[in-house]
Amino acid sequence: MSLVEVLWSGIREISVAEWVAVAFALGYVVLAIRQNALCWAASIVSSGIFLVLFARQGLVMQAGLQAFYIAMGLYGGWAWRRGGEGAKQELPVSHWPLRWHLAALAVLLVVSAANGRIMAGESGGLVPYVDALTAWTSFFGTVLLARKVLENWLYWIVIDLVSAGLYFSQDLHATAVLFVVYSAMATRGYRQWHADWRRARPVEAHA
């Protein structure tokens, strides 16, 4: 069987629920890039569907992550509209120094390795570790996104590519393709948010 036939066979087996989740997930990213707070409503719908799909596939951390996304969808909607320094002001794009990111990455790697070891148990295998790593880094990336930290998009570029491989290995083909598209969109998101940040803080951006 050729690669095209394999891919076509996988597409035909994709459930309606997965397609709906993918559609809302794409809407979420498009709206997030545009800094439209409605992105969080789309995220809640998509995450609710993915929670069920991942739980059925035994991806424990990914399913738990969707529950977190739902909670963050509620928080993000509020933060983007009224989370600025002044009362009820829109939250602006901000920037973290490199040392903060390095410290965060060190913690994420340690926590992910420990979590992956627990989930792997005696069976071992790479999937539990990748599941844990993508879950914890996605957790952190979502927090950064909810606070409009510019560098969140750099995390998502990598997270989405790794997640695509994980989902494809679990026969979630539409979701795998979605995450490859996500990675490309994250690149666009970083460029657009960076331009907005530079316009809002010209002195800091050129310092």
Backbone as a chain_set.jsonl record, in Angstrom:
{"seq": "MSLVEVLWSGIREISVAEWVAVAFALGYVVLAIRQNALCWAASIVSSGIFLVLFARQGLVMQAGLQAFYIAMGLYGGWAWRRGGEGAKQELPVSHWPLRWHLAALAVLLVVSAANGRIMAGESGGLVPYVDALTAWTSFFGTVLLARKVLENWLYWIVIDLVSAGLYFSQDLHATAVLFVVYSAMATRGYRQWHADWRRARPVEAHA", "coords": {"N": [[0.844, -1.192, 0.0], [0.604, 2.199, -0.9], [1.989, 5.39, 0.296], [0.159, 7.466, -0.074], [-2.239, 6.056, -0.205], [-2.314, 5.028, 2.371], [-2.537, 7.385, 3.879], [-4.996, 8.342, 2.89], [-6.688, 6.318, 3.703], [-6.496, 6.672, 6.434], [-7.67, 9.201, 6.708], [-10.323, 8.677, 5.991], [-11.147, 7.289, 8.187], [-11.37, 9.088, 10.184], [-13.186, 10.537, 12.792], [-16.355, 12.332, 13.049], [-16.476, 13.914, 15.293], [-13.761, 14.453, 15.809], [-13.124, 16.003, 13.572], [-14.753, 18.246, 14.028], [-13.636, 19.206, 16.406], [-11.096, 19.864, 15.444], [-11.748, 21.934, 13.652], [-12.748, 23.969, 15.369], [-10.453, 24.309, 16.883], [-8.634, 25.346, 15.033], [-9.918, 27.749, 14.519], [-9.587, 28.904, 16.995], [-6.774, 29.428, 17.102], [-6.445, 31.195, 14.938], [-8.002, 33.389, 15.775], [-6.628, 33.986, 18.132], [-4.145, 34.847, 17.188], [-4.956, 37.226, 16.09], [-5.516, 38.578, 18.356], [-8.096, 38.447, 19.376], [-10.523, 38.124, 21.764], [-12.494, 36.203, 21.576], [-11.305, 33.887, 20.892], [-10.915, 32.273, 23.082], [-13.39, 31.154, 23.669], [-13.744, 29.468, 21.482], [-11.648, 27.778, 22.04], [-12.51, 26.467, 24.366], [-14.665, 24.894, 23.436], [-13.354, 23.221, 21.545], [-11.436, 21.971, 23.208], [-13.054, 20.536, 24.968], [-14.079, 18.501, 23.345], [-11.702, 17.245, 22.481], [-10.767, 16.316, 24.925], [-12.357, 14.082, 25.488], [-11.692, 12.457, 23.268], [-8.896, 12.029, 23.579], [-8.832, 10.766, 26.055], [-10.057, 8.347, 25.443], [-8.064, 7.23, 23.886], [-6.149, 6.681, 25.682], [-4.294, 8.613, 26.353], [-3.341, 10.0, 28.908], [-2.172, 12.355, 30.102], [-2.564, 14.205, 28.067], [-5.347, 14.3, 27.941], [-5.918, 15.29, 30.487], [-4.739, 17.749, 30.155], [-6.498, 19.015, 28.437], [-8.661, 19.533, 30.1], [-7.495, 21.444, 31.695], [-7.123, 23.401, 29.732], [-9.761, 24.159, 29.275], [-10.406, 25.422, 31.692], [-8.498, 27.476, 31.574], [-9.46, 28.754, 29.362], [-11.67, 30.095, 30.314], [-10.431, 31.816, 32.144], [-8.607, 33.15, 30.426], [-10.317, 34.518, 28.673], [-11.373, 36.451, 30.387], [-8.989, 37.735, 31.265], [-7.845, 38.819, 28.92], [-9.672, 40.762, 28.244], [-10.0, 42.349, 30.544], [-7.691, 42.372, 32.037], [-5.592, 44.194, 32.21], [-3.278, 46.709, 33.503], [-4.735, 48.894, 34.481], [-8.087, 49.273, 35.813], [-10.349, 47.067, 34.357], [-9.129, 47.14, 31.819], [-7.868, 46.343, 28.533], [-5.596, 43.65, 28.093], [-2.162, 44.15, 27.408], [0.411, 43.126, 24.983], [3.26, 41.513, 26.263], [6.749, 41.02, 27.314], [9.149, 38.539, 28.171], [12.294, 38.276, 29.9], [15.277, 36.486, 28.826], [16.465, 34.897, 30.874], [14.365, 34.173, 32.534], [12.912, 32.426, 30.935], [14.785, 30.372, 30.558], [15.022, 29.362, 33.159], [12.415, 28.46, 33.522], [12.269, 26.465, 31.536], [14.127, 24.61, 32.491], [12.867, 23.692, 34.808], [10.553, 22.592, 33.643], [11.607, 20.449, 32.128], [12.633, 18.753, 34.119], [10.333, 18.145, 35.636], [8.726, 16.963, 33.643], [10.262, 14.705, 32.94], [10.201, 13.251, 35.346], [7.448, 12.862, 35.632], [6.914, 11.425, 33.279], [8.351, 9.1, 33.788], [6.909, 7.982, 35.882], [4.439, 7.452, 34.627], [5.264, 5.688, 32.659], [6.068, 3.389, 34.02], [6.639, -0.07, 34.464], [6.434, -0.896, 31.882], [7.716, 0.858, 30.203], [8.948, 2.569, 27.279], [8.667, 5.278, 24.872], [6.463, 6.96, 24.499], [4.985, 7.724, 26.949], [6.771, 9.61, 28.063], [6.967, 11.579, 26.065], [4.324, 12.321, 25.995], [4.052, 13.429, 28.574], [5.94, 15.532, 28.435], [4.97, 17.188, 26.335], [2.53, 17.846, 27.446], [3.126, 19.265, 29.875], [4.708, 21.409, 28.891], [2.837, 22.547, 27.206], [0.962, 23.329, 29.053], [2.405, 25.365, 30.344], [2.865, 27.061, 28.142], [0.263, 27.858, 27.543], [-0.413, 29.363, 29.772], [1.343, 31.507, 29.405], [0.277, 32.484, 27.015], [-2.277, 33.26, 27.833], [-1.589, 35.382, 29.417], [-0.628, 37.05, 27.537], [2.109, 36.963, 26.817], [4.726, 37.524, 24.714], [6.607, 35.525, 23.841], [5.269, 33.115, 23.962], [4.492, 32.018, 21.558], [6.832, 30.998, 20.446], [7.33, 28.773, 22.006], [5.111, 27.257, 21.243], [5.611, 26.672, 18.569], [7.535, 24.615, 18.636], [6.343, 22.768, 20.445], [3.994, 22.042, 19.067], [4.919, 20.671, 16.792], [6.184, 18.432, 17.936], [3.974, 17.336, 19.242], [2.413, 16.673, 17.041], [3.719, 14.443, 15.965], [3.318, 12.665, 18.084], [0.492, 12.383, 18.147], [-0.01, 11.335, 15.608], [1.143, 8.855, 15.869], [-0.702, 7.69, 17.459], [-2.842, 7.27, 15.871], [-4.484, 9.486, 15.46], [-5.03, 11.119, 13.031], [-6.049, 13.457, 11.711], [-5.804, 15.29, 13.742], [-3.039, 15.281, 14.07], [-2.179, 16.423, 11.645], [-3.376, 18.894, 11.992], [-1.796, 19.952, 14.06], [0.647, 20.307, 12.824], [-0.029, 22.33, 11.098], [-0.688, 24.178, 13.052], [1.895, 24.781, 14.059], [3.042, 26.214, 11.96], [1.271, 28.356, 11.951], [1.814, 29.403, 14.432], [4.279, 30.555, 14.029], [3.536, 32.684, 12.427], [1.93, 33.966, 14.291], [3.82, 34.791, 16.204], [5.329, 36.676, 14.758], [3.383, 38.622, 14.191], [2.483, 39.424, 16.758], [4.906, 40.343, 17.771], [5.366, 42.561, 16.184], [3.235, 44.16, 17.037], [3.979, 44.515, 19.697], [6.356, 45.969, 19.437], [5.378, 48.313, 18.297], [3.84, 49.271, 20.401], [5.717, 49.63, 22.422], [8.096, 51.252, 21.591], [10.588, 52.272, 22.514], [11.551, 50.382, 24.402], [11.62, 48.145, 22.783], [13.664, 48.649, 20.993], [15.807, 48.845, 22.585]], "CA": [[0.0, 0.0, 0.0], [1.4, 3.413, -1.01], [1.806, 6.386, 1.351], [-1.088, 8.183, -0.352], [-3.343, 5.166, 0.176], [-2.326, 4.961, 3.83], [-3.08, 8.651, 4.367], [-6.406, 8.419, 2.528], [-7.38, 5.383, 4.581], [-6.573, 7.307, 7.747], [-8.629, 10.306, 6.638], [-11.685, 8.122, 5.97], [-11.472, 6.757, 9.507], [-11.472, 10.189, 11.142], [-14.561, 10.725, 13.264], [-16.936, 13.667, 12.931], [-16.098, 14.648, 16.509], [-12.398, 14.952, 15.654], [-13.153, 17.085, 12.597], [-15.34, 19.421, 14.685], [-12.613, 19.703, 17.33], [-10.052, 20.472, 14.626], [-12.265, 23.2, 13.117], [-12.762, 24.959, 16.454], [-9.069, 24.55, 17.286], [-8.065, 26.266, 14.052], [-10.529, 29.052, 14.788], [-8.945, 29.418, 18.209], [-5.457, 29.978, 16.801], [-6.626, 32.359, 14.059], [-8.484, 34.49, 16.606], [-5.568, 34.335, 19.084], [-3.163, 35.638, 16.457], [-5.542, 38.554, 15.921], [-5.771, 39.071, 19.704], [-9.542, 38.507, 19.556], [-10.831, 37.349, 22.966], [-13.392, 35.086, 21.259], [-10.496, 32.683, 20.714], [-11.04, 31.426, 24.266], [-14.644, 30.394, 23.541], [-13.446, 28.384, 20.535], [-10.757, 26.852, 22.745], [-13.299, 25.665, 25.305], [-15.407, 23.883, 22.663], [-12.387, 22.274, 20.995], [-10.821, 21.209, 24.294], [-14.044, 19.609, 25.506], [-14.136, 17.346, 22.454], [-10.415, 16.556, 22.529], [-10.654, 15.64, 26.218], [-12.975, 12.76, 25.331], [-10.928, 11.687, 22.288], [-7.611, 11.622, 24.146], [-9.096, 9.809, 27.133], [-10.328, 7.063, 24.797], [-6.803, 6.704, 23.344], [-5.247, 6.402, 26.792], [-3.324, 9.692, 26.523], [-3.802, 10.558, 30.183], [-1.73, 13.736, 30.289], [-3.203, 15.044, 27.059], [-6.739, 14.471, 28.359], [-5.895, 16.217, 31.616], [-4.384, 19.064, 29.64], [-7.695, 19.626, 27.861], [-9.43, 20.064, 31.228], [-6.812, 22.687, 32.049], [-7.43, 24.368, 28.671], [-11.117, 24.669, 29.493], [-10.309, 26.379, 32.795], [-7.746, 28.629, 31.087], [-10.315, 29.464, 28.422], [-12.481, 31.015, 31.112], [-9.533, 32.842, 32.666], [-8.063, 33.929, 29.322], [-11.343, 35.439, 28.182], [-11.431, 37.582, 31.323], [-7.701, 38.435, 31.315], [-7.623, 39.605, 27.708], [-10.597, 41.9, 28.22], [-9.956, 43.204, 31.728], [-6.525, 42.029, 32.84], [-4.532, 45.19, 32.134], [-2.887, 47.344, 34.759], [-5.866, 49.679, 34.953], [-9.321, 48.496, 35.994], [-11.117, 46.712, 33.176], [-8.413, 47.484, 30.601], [-7.405, 45.215, 27.724], [-4.229, 43.243, 28.415], [-1.235, 44.38, 26.297], [1.452, 42.13, 24.747], [4.431, 41.764, 27.105], [7.958, 40.281, 26.949], [9.917, 37.981, 29.288], [13.74, 38.172, 29.653], [15.745, 35.133, 28.54], [16.755, 34.128, 32.095], [13.095, 33.618, 33.036], [12.579, 31.278, 30.094], [15.736, 29.301, 30.843], [14.635, 28.783, 34.439], [11.166, 27.737, 33.301], [12.57, 25.266, 30.751], [14.799, 23.653, 33.37], [11.83, 23.102, 35.663], [9.682, 21.784, 32.791], [12.295, 19.215, 31.759], [12.712, 17.89, 35.302], [8.975, 17.69, 35.957], [8.274, 16.075, 32.565], [10.993, 13.44, 33.055], [9.674, 12.539, 36.513], [6.074, 12.478, 35.313], [6.982, 10.381, 32.269], [8.832, 7.864, 34.426], [5.794, 7.435, 36.654], [3.438, 6.923, 33.699], [5.834, 4.567, 31.904], [6.065, 2.209, 34.868], [7.506, -1.175, 34.039], [6.305, -1.108, 30.441], [8.686, 1.703, 29.523], [8.492, 3.181, 26.041], [8.891, 6.71, 24.722], [5.203, 7.707, 24.462], [4.655, 8.406, 28.203], [7.657, 10.758, 28.259], [6.563, 12.611, 25.113], [3.011, 12.75, 26.485], [4.282, 14.298, 29.726], [6.655, 16.734, 28.015], [4.08, 18.073, 25.585], [1.478, 18.314, 28.345], [3.638, 20.287, 30.789], [5.1, 22.599, 28.137], [1.598, 23.157, 26.737], [0.425, 23.984, 30.241], [3.151, 26.612, 30.522], [2.623, 27.917, 26.985], [-1.085, 28.417, 27.643], [-0.35, 30.426, 30.779], [1.971, 32.649, 28.749], [-0.673, 33.021, 26.043], [-3.349, 33.932, 28.573], [-1.038, 36.65, 29.916], [-0.139, 37.739, 26.35], [3.564, 37.027, 26.776], [5.119, 37.37, 23.311], [7.363, 34.301, 23.54], [4.439, 31.905, 23.988], [4.439, 31.45, 20.211], [8.055, 30.229, 20.207], [7.088, 27.478, 22.637], [4.124, 26.492, 20.473], [6.211, 26.174, 17.323], [8.171, 23.341, 18.955], [5.361, 21.879, 21.064], [3.043, 21.55, 18.074], [5.576, 19.68, 15.936], [6.353, 17.213, 18.732], [2.631, 16.798, 19.458], [1.947, 16.082, 15.779], [4.277, 13.095, 15.905], [2.655, 11.856, 19.107], [-0.882, 12.089, 17.746], [0.009, 10.452, 14.438], [1.464, 7.513, 16.358], [-1.896, 7.175, 18.123], [-3.882, 7.193, 14.832], [-5.302, 10.698, 15.407], [-4.367, 11.701, 11.872], [-6.482, 14.837, 11.473], [-5.222, 16.088, 14.81], [-1.618, 15.404, 13.773], [-2.051, 17.425, 10.586], [-3.74, 20.164, 12.609], [-0.698, 20.479, 14.858], [1.665, 20.791, 11.891], [-0.55, 23.643, 10.686], [-0.513, 25.016, 14.236], [3.269, 25.232, 14.154], [3.203, 27.272, 10.959], [0.484, 29.502, 12.394], [2.5, 29.98, 15.589], [5.309, 31.425, 13.463], [2.802, 33.888, 12.032], [1.499, 34.625, 15.516], [4.964, 35.465, 16.827], [5.674, 37.848, 13.964], [2.349, 39.646, 14.329], [2.517, 39.943, 18.124], [6.156, 41.088, 17.931], [5.149, 43.867, 15.557], [2.35, 44.909, 17.94], [4.766, 44.863, 20.887], [7.293, 47.021, 19.043], [4.633, 49.555, 18.114], [3.369, 49.752, 21.7], [6.859, 49.978, 23.259], [9.224, 51.478, 20.665], [11.848, 52.512, 23.207], [11.992, 49.118, 24.969], [11.858, 47.168, 21.727], [14.919, 48.916, 20.317], [16.869, 48.99, 23.583]], "C": [[0.891, 1.259, 0.0], [1.115, 4.369, 0.145], [0.5, 7.135, 1.176], [-2.286, 7.352, 0.085], [-3.459, 5.055, 1.692], [-2.954, 6.22, 4.414], [-4.575, 8.759, 4.084], [-7.235, 7.496, 3.407], [-7.54, 5.98, 5.969], [-7.595, 8.417, 7.782], [-10.058, 9.791, 6.69], [-12.121, 7.614, 7.332], [-11.621, 7.849, 10.571], [-12.929, 10.423, 11.507], [-15.028, 12.158, 13.058], [-16.517, 14.531, 14.116], [-14.694, 15.239, 16.367], [-12.346, 16.101, 14.666], [-13.702, 18.372, 13.222], [-14.324, 20.05, 15.637], [-11.505, 20.424, 16.572], [-10.506, 21.842, 14.117], [-12.259, 24.295, 14.178], [-11.341, 25.295, 16.913], [-8.377, 25.507, 16.317], [-8.619, 27.672, 14.251], [-9.904, 29.722, 15.998], [-7.612, 30.091, 17.898], [-5.561, 31.232, 15.935], [-7.052, 33.58, 14.878], [-7.43, 34.939, 17.607], [-4.505, 35.198, 18.417], [-3.653, 37.075, 16.289], [-5.855, 39.232, 17.253], [-7.267, 39.338, 19.926], [-9.918, 37.585, 20.712], [-11.798, 36.199, 22.716], [-12.623, 33.786, 21.04], [-10.677, 31.723, 21.889], [-12.339, 30.624, 24.265], [-14.442, 29.215, 22.598], [-12.571, 27.336, 21.193], [-11.53, 25.925, 23.674], [-14.051, 24.548, 24.573], [-14.46, 22.8, 22.15], [-11.803, 21.373, 22.084], [-11.785, 20.191, 24.899], [-14.133, 18.341, 24.67], [-12.837, 16.54, 22.516], [-10.218, 15.805, 23.846], [-11.201, 14.216, 26.122], [-12.149, 11.884, 24.393], [-9.618, 11.171, 22.866], [-7.791, 10.601, 25.268], [-9.345, 8.419, 26.559], [-9.055, 6.414, 24.263], [-5.794, 6.397, 24.441], [-4.155, 7.435, 26.993], [-3.722, 10.508, 27.753], [-3.433, 12.03, 30.347], [-2.389, 14.679, 29.288], [-4.67, 15.304, 27.407], [-6.825, 15.452, 29.529], [-5.583, 17.631, 31.171], [-5.605, 19.773, 29.058], [-8.603, 20.214, 28.956], [-8.828, 21.389, 31.686], [-7.111, 23.77, 31.019], [-8.814, 24.981, 28.861], [-11.113, 25.722, 30.595], [-9.591, 27.652, 32.342], [-8.545, 29.424, 30.065], [-11.187, 30.483, 29.141], [-11.618, 32.162, 31.641], [-9.021, 33.76, 31.544], [-9.054, 34.93, 28.771], [-11.452, 36.672, 29.061], [-10.15, 38.41, 31.26], [-7.495, 39.324, 30.09], [-8.496, 40.851, 27.66], [-10.366, 42.875, 29.37], [-8.728, 42.985, 32.597], [-5.372, 43.002, 32.769], [-4.25, 45.823, 33.482], [-4.006, 48.191, 35.334], [-7.098, 48.809, 35.069], [-10.037, 48.304, 34.658], [-10.458, 47.162, 31.873], [-7.967, 46.231, 29.865], [-5.939, 44.932, 28.024], [-3.307, 43.473, 27.21], [-0.259, 43.209, 26.13], [2.679, 42.502, 25.579], [5.584, 40.846, 26.684], [8.66, 39.79, 28.21], [11.397, 37.972, 28.936], [14.151, 36.711, 29.507], [15.941, 34.301, 29.802], [15.49, 33.524, 32.694], [12.72, 32.371, 32.25], [13.507, 30.103, 30.364], [15.395, 28.599, 32.146], [13.369, 27.946, 34.282], [11.41, 26.437, 32.551], [13.245, 24.199, 31.604], [13.791, 22.932, 34.251], [10.932, 22.166, 34.848], [10.319, 20.444, 32.426], [12.358, 18.242, 32.934], [11.344, 17.298, 35.626], [8.475, 16.692, 34.913], [8.947, 14.707, 32.645], [10.458, 12.604, 34.208], [8.265, 12.021, 36.243], [6.049, 11.336, 34.298], [7.417, 9.052, 32.845], [7.711, 7.189, 35.203], [4.772, 6.78, 35.728], [3.965, 5.711, 32.937], [5.822, 3.278, 32.707], [7.046, 1.162, 34.385], [7.475, -1.394, 32.531], [7.306, -0.283, 29.646], [8.106, 2.329, 28.267], [8.664, 4.694, 26.058], [7.615, 7.535, 24.856], [4.87, 8.396, 25.787], [5.503, 9.653, 28.451], [7.286, 11.91, 27.324], [5.216, 13.192, 25.532], [3.183, 13.75, 27.622], [4.933, 15.614, 29.311], [5.741, 17.705, 27.283], [2.977, 18.636, 26.474], [1.969, 19.448, 29.233], [4.08, 21.55, 30.056], [3.872, 23.31, 27.562], [0.903, 23.905, 27.867], [1.084, 25.355, 30.409], [2.887, 27.583, 29.374], [1.263, 28.582, 27.029], [-1.144, 29.531, 28.674], [0.259, 31.686, 30.167], [1.022, 33.308, 27.749], [-1.781, 33.803, 26.738], [-2.898, 35.28, 29.125], [-0.454, 37.496, 28.781], [1.371, 37.974, 26.386], [4.003, 36.654, 25.357], [5.706, 36.005, 22.989], [6.536, 33.029, 23.593], [4.439, 31.216, 22.632], [5.687, 30.634, 19.882], [7.938, 28.842, 20.831], [6.169, 26.635, 21.77], [4.673, 25.963, 19.162], [6.807, 24.789, 17.543], [7.162, 22.331, 19.499], [4.456, 21.243, 20.018], [3.658, 20.497, 17.157], [5.773, 18.352, 16.671], [4.997, 16.538, 18.955], [2.098, 16.118, 18.208], [2.454, 14.648, 15.64], [3.606, 12.155, 16.888], [1.263, 11.437, 18.66], [-0.943, 11.163, 16.537], [0.287, 9.015, 14.87], [0.271, 6.86, 17.043], [-3.109, 7.148, 17.185], [-4.866, 8.355, 14.864], [-4.747, 11.559, 14.267], [-4.756, 13.147, 11.614], [-5.878, 15.766, 12.512], [-3.735, 16.3, 14.577], [-1.376, 16.465, 12.703], [-2.358, 18.813, 11.137], [-2.547, 20.773, 13.344], [0.497, 20.896, 14.0], [1.26, 22.187, 11.404], [-0.404, 24.641, 11.828], [0.884, 25.616, 14.299], [3.551, 26.367, 13.172], [2.461, 28.537, 11.385], [1.135, 30.185, 13.593], [3.62, 30.911, 15.134], [4.697, 32.751, 13.053], [2.381, 34.681, 13.268], [2.626, 35.392, 16.171], [5.305, 36.752, 16.07], [4.662, 38.981, 14.169], [2.357, 40.268, 15.724], [3.783, 40.768, 18.363], [6.022, 42.482, 17.336], [4.275, 44.738, 16.453], [3.115, 45.388, 19.174], [5.727, 46.011, 20.592], [6.574, 48.357, 18.876], [4.208, 50.162, 19.447], [4.506, 50.229, 22.588], [8.096, 50.195, 22.399], [10.565, 51.648, 21.338], [12.414, 51.203, 23.751], [12.382, 48.139, 23.881], [13.204, 47.388, 21.045], [16.101, 49.029, 21.284], [17.831, 47.816, 23.508]], "O": [[1.817, 1.367, 0.804], [0.142, 4.2, 0.88], [-0.195, 7.414, 2.153], [-3.233, 7.874, 0.672], [-4.562, 4.996, 2.235], [-3.788, 6.151, 5.317], [-5.338, 9.215, 4.937], [-8.346, 7.84, 3.81], [-8.58, 5.822, 6.607], [-8.315, 8.57, 8.769], [-10.912, 10.385, 7.347], [-13.316, 7.515, 7.61], [-11.958, 7.563, 11.72], [-13.796, 10.499, 10.636], [-14.222, 13.077, 12.912], [-16.239, 15.721, 13.966], [-14.457, 16.384, 16.753], [-11.615, 17.069, 14.878], [-13.177, 19.458, 12.974], [-14.169, 21.271, 15.673], [-11.029, 21.473, 17.008], [-9.736, 22.802, 14.147], [-11.817, 25.414, 13.92], [-11.06, 26.433, 17.289], [-7.619, 26.379, 16.739], [-7.888, 28.659, 14.164], [-9.715, 30.938, 16.029], [-7.347, 31.195, 18.372], [-4.855, 32.213, 16.167], [-6.52, 34.675, 14.692], [-7.331, 36.128, 17.911], [-4.02, 36.163, 19.007], [-2.865, 38.019, 16.339], [-6.398, 40.336, 17.275], [-7.65, 40.314, 20.571], [-9.657, 36.384, 20.647], [-11.915, 35.306, 23.555], [-13.217, 32.708, 21.007], [-10.604, 30.506, 21.718], [-12.379, 29.521, 24.809], [-14.902, 28.106, 22.867], [-12.728, 26.142, 20.94], [-11.235, 24.733, 23.756], [-14.073, 23.403, 25.027], [-14.728, 21.609, 22.301], [-11.69, 20.16, 21.902], [-11.37, 19.103, 25.296], [-14.248, 17.241, 25.209], [-12.863, 15.312, 22.595], [-9.565, 14.761, 23.868], [-10.586, 13.269, 26.61], [-11.925, 10.707, 24.678], [-9.265, 10.008, 22.668], [-6.987, 9.679, 25.408], [-8.893, 7.424, 27.125], [-8.969, 5.188, 24.191], [-4.701, 5.906, 24.16], [-3.191, 7.184, 27.717], [-4.354, 11.559, 27.646], [-4.281, 12.853, 30.691], [-2.73, 15.813, 29.622], [-5.175, 16.406, 27.191], [-7.689, 16.328, 29.559], [-6.096, 18.597, 31.736], [-5.732, 20.992, 29.175], [-9.23, 21.255, 28.762], [-9.546, 22.331, 32.02], [-7.329, 24.927, 31.379], [-9.011, 26.175, 28.636], [-11.732, 26.778, 30.46], [-10.008, 28.762, 32.674], [-8.337, 30.628, 29.913], [-11.415, 31.587, 28.646], [-12.016, 33.326, 31.594], [-9.002, 34.982, 31.69], [-8.688, 36.057, 28.438], [-11.602, 37.79, 28.569], [-10.205, 39.638, 31.207], [-7.022, 40.454, 30.213], [-8.101, 41.874, 27.1], [-10.516, 44.085, 29.2], [-8.72, 43.368, 33.766], [-4.272, 42.682, 33.22], [-4.903, 45.511, 34.479], [-4.208, 48.208, 36.548], [-7.153, 47.724, 34.489], [-10.293, 49.263, 33.93], [-11.152, 47.527, 30.924], [-7.72, 45.191, 30.476], [-5.139, 45.853, 28.189], [-3.63, 43.04, 26.104], [-0.119, 42.39, 27.038], [3.092, 43.662, 25.602], [5.42, 39.998, 25.806], [8.76, 40.518, 29.197], [11.744, 37.691, 27.789], [13.468, 35.811, 29.997], [15.615, 33.114, 29.807], [15.551, 32.457, 33.306], [12.266, 31.38, 32.821], [13.06, 28.956, 30.394], [15.469, 27.373, 32.23], [13.265, 26.855, 34.842], [10.822, 25.41, 32.889], [12.961, 23.011, 31.452], [13.853, 21.714, 34.418], [10.588, 21.077, 35.307], [9.64, 19.418, 32.416], [12.158, 17.04, 32.758], [11.217, 16.096, 35.861], [7.866, 15.682, 35.267], [8.302, 13.677, 32.448], [10.279, 11.393, 34.073], [7.933, 10.886, 36.583], [5.267, 10.395, 34.432], [6.919, 8.0, 32.446], [7.583, 5.965, 35.182], [4.292, 5.682, 36.007], [3.199, 4.806, 32.605], [5.595, 2.2, 32.157], [8.151, 1.483, 33.949], [8.384, -2.005, 31.969], [7.703, -0.671, 28.547], [6.904, 2.589, 28.197], [8.789, 5.308, 27.117], [7.67, 8.689, 25.281], [4.499, 9.569, 25.765], [5.007, 10.642, 28.989], [7.287, 13.072, 27.73], [4.992, 14.398, 25.439], [2.536, 14.797, 27.634], [4.533, 16.683, 29.772], [5.735, 18.902, 27.573], [2.538, 19.769, 26.28], [1.309, 20.482, 29.339], [3.851, 22.655, 30.548], [3.865, 24.535, 27.443], [0.331, 24.975, 27.662], [0.408, 26.367, 30.592], [2.706, 28.78, 29.597], [1.111, 29.729, 26.609], [-1.84, 30.528, 28.481], [-0.238, 32.792, 30.379], [0.967, 34.534, 27.646], [-2.174, 34.877, 26.283], [-3.699, 36.201, 29.283], [0.147, 38.541, 29.033], [1.85, 39.051, 26.03], [3.673, 35.573, 24.868], [5.348, 35.394, 21.982], [7.056, 31.953, 23.296], [4.391, 29.988, 22.55], [5.608, 29.674, 19.115], [8.393, 27.854, 20.253], [6.409, 25.443, 21.578], [4.243, 24.909, 18.691], [6.607, 23.889, 16.727], [7.131, 21.179, 19.065], [4.181, 20.045, 20.074], [2.988, 19.533, 16.786], [5.558, 17.282, 16.102], [4.886, 15.316, 18.869], [1.409, 15.102, 18.298], [1.708, 13.752, 15.245], [3.352, 10.992, 16.575], [0.895, 10.268, 18.779], [-1.822, 10.305, 16.45], [-0.268, 8.072, 14.306], [0.223, 5.64, 17.196], [-4.249, 7.021, 17.632], [-5.977, 8.229, 14.348], [-4.093, 12.576, 14.495], [-3.894, 13.978, 11.328], [-5.489, 16.892, 12.2], [-3.215, 17.381, 14.854], [-0.481, 17.3, 12.835], [-1.688, 19.787, 10.795], [-2.315, 21.979, 13.257], [1.28, 21.753, 14.411], [2.085, 23.096, 11.31], [-0.044, 25.799, 11.613], [1.045, 26.809, 14.559], [4.211, 27.349, 13.509], [2.957, 29.649, 11.205], [1.024, 31.4, 13.755], [3.883, 31.932, 15.77], [5.269, 33.813, 13.3], [2.465, 35.909, 13.29], [2.429, 36.511, 16.643], [5.542, 37.793, 16.683], [5.037, 40.146, 14.302], [2.251, 41.486, 15.866], [3.745, 41.774, 19.072], [6.501, 43.461, 17.907], [4.545, 45.929, 16.61], [2.929, 46.514, 19.638], [5.889, 46.918, 21.409], [7.094, 49.404, 19.264], [4.208, 51.381, 19.621], [4.314, 51.12, 23.415], [9.043, 49.412, 22.467], [11.585, 51.217, 20.799], [13.603, 50.927, 23.594], [13.35, 47.392, 24.023], [13.823, 46.435, 20.57], [17.236, 49.273, 20.874], [18.795, 47.758, 24.271]]}, "num_chains": 1, "name": "protein.A"}
